[in-house]
Amino acid sequence: MSYAMTQTAARHITRAAEQQIRTKTGMRVTLVLCPSDNPLKSPEQMLRVVARSLNTSPEVFQEKNRKRQVVEVRFVAALLLRYYYPTITLKQIGLLFGGQDHTSIMNALTRAQNLLYTNDVVFTAQYKHALNTVNQWINE
């Protein structure tokens, strides 16, 4: 079975499990898929690593703040989440970012990619620094 088929199957199973939990308990839950290579390397932990590498608090991801410095930290984190956890959905990233809508995450990813494409000096430096830090963390 190819990786794409495995990824699609995992998403279907996850959605079915979320629906069953909601039906049987009335609770809404969101299950986050992450590689099982190392269960200690979760998306939540990666957000802490990114925040630490950019000299900010992990709570910045939950804030309703639109200052450029805060927004760009979330942009970097969203890019890295999509890169290192390809099975994570936009909805799940939105939940990690304080309940943002999936369209907000799509917009953030597009804007972040544009900043990299145009070689925005500050953003590119932040991204490269966070990327190096996360690579070291992944390889520990």
Secondary structure as UniProt FT lines:
FT   HELIX           3..25
FT   TURN            39..40
FT   HELIX           43..53
FT   TURN            54..55
FT   HELIX           58..61
FT   HELIX           68..84
FT   TURN            86..87
FT   HELIX           90..96
FT   TURN            97..98
FT   HELIX           102..117
FT   TURN            118..119
FT   HELIX           121..139
//
